Amino acid sequence: MPYMPTAQEWLDLNYPTKKKRENIKEVDLTNQNLIGDLDISDFDGGFDGTYFILNGNPNLGKIIDRKKNKTQITLNPKPPQISTQEYLERELNQSVRQSVKRLDLFKKALTDSADFSKFGNLEELCYSINNLTSLVIPSQLVRLSCHREKFLIELIILS
């Protein structure tokens, strides 16, 4: 069996210095099958932060951001029409969900209800142009974008 690098080894190999990480706008980790925690503290990405595309890494550990940079976790590409919960469970394991601060699910063709109560640090959520019927969000959420959700009938904010 070939050696598979950990998530941090992959990141350090592809972006070896702090200087190389400073203005990176996007880091695509799609289908790398990475394991272990990922420290993204050295990434800045400027005003909008760095986007990390994570799908295809079901064994990824925690996302560590000691500087609390404006980083955003993005799941691409758009999946076929599936439920939001099925999509989230497939793409983000529990430890990653706990460390995500910004999540972009814009125009992913997701359906049904969405429960983000397991996202313990989620502050910003973009969930626009899907087919959402019900949305459960944690109380620490600071920014929610869910425009053009024509089927949304229920919004629950957990305390």
N, C-alpha and C positions, 0 to 999 in steps of 0.2 A: 504494500500500500504506500503510495507516495506521501511525502511529508506535506502536511497542510499547515500554513503559518497561522498563528493566532491573529486576532483582529489587530492587536497593537503592533505585532511584527509586520503585518501587511502595511499598516499606516506608516510605520517608521521606514520601511523599505521604499515606499512610493513617495513619501513626503519627509525626507530625512532630516531637514533642519527647520528650526523655528522660522528662519527667514523665508523658506519656501512655503510655509503654512500661513503666513501673515495675511495675504490678500487672495487666498483661494476662495472662490465663490461656491464651488460645488465639488463634493467628493462622492464618486459613484462606487459603491461597494456591492453592486448588484451581483447576485449569484456567485459570490466568492466563497460561500460556505464557511465563513469565519467563525471561530470560537473565542470565548473569553471576553474580558472587558475591553473597552475602547476609551482611551483618554484623549479628548478633543480640545483640551484646554489651550493649546498653542494656536488654534485656528481662530481667526478674527473675521475675515471676509468683508470687512468694512461695515458700512452703515446697516445693511440688511443681514449681516451674519453669513455664515457658511451653511450651505444646504448639504445634508448627508442623506444619500439615497441608500436604503438598507435592505430592500427586499431580497429574498433568497439567502438569508443568513439565519436560519431558525435556531442556531445554538449560540448566537451572539449574547454576551453578558451585559453588564451595565454600561451605560454611556456616562462617562465622567467629564465634567466641565467645571474645574475648580475656579475659573475666572468668571463663570456665569455669563459667558459671551452670548451674543445674539445668534445662536445656532438653531437650525431648524432641521427636523427629521422629516424626510419626504419619502413616500412610497410610490414608486413608479414601476413600470408603466401602468396604464389604466387596465384593471382587471375586467373580465366579463361581468355581467350583472350577477353579483353575489351579495349576501348579507354583509353588513358592516362588521358584525361580530366575527363571522367566519374569516373575513379578510384580515382583521386585526390579529386574530389568533394565529393565522397562517404566517403573517409577516413580522409580528413583534412578540417575542416571548415576554413572560411576566417581568423579568428583571429589566429589560429594555423599557417596558411601559412605565416602570417606576421612575426612570431617569429622564424621560422625554419632557421637555419644556414647551416646545413649539411643534405642532403637528399639522401638516398640510395634506388634506384629503380632497382637494379641489378637483371636481370633475372626474371622479373615479368610477362612475356607474354603480355606486353602492346603493343597497336597498334596505328596507325595513328600519328597525330601531338601532340606535347606537348608544352604547353605555361606556362612558369614559371614566367611571368611578374608580377603576383600577390604575388610572394614570395619576399617581400620587403627587407629581410635581408639574403637571400640565398647567401652563399659564396662558397659552395662545392656541386656538384651534380654528383652522380654516376648513369648513365642511360645507362647501357651496357647490351647487349644480350637481346634485346626486338625486336620489329618490328616497329621501329620509321621511319617516313617519313619526318617530319619537326620538328624543335626544335627552340623555342623562349626562350632566356635566358636574364636575367637582366645584365646590364653592371658591377654590383659590384661582379659578379661571379669571384672567384679567381681560382677555379679548376673545370674542367669538364672532366669526364670520360664517353665516349660514344663509346667505342670500340665494334667491331663486330655488328654494326648497318648497315647491308647490304643494307637497303632500304632508308637510310638517304640521301635526296637530297637537303635539305634546312636548313641552320643554320642562325638564325636572332639574332643579339645582340642588345638589346635596350639600348639607351643612356639615 
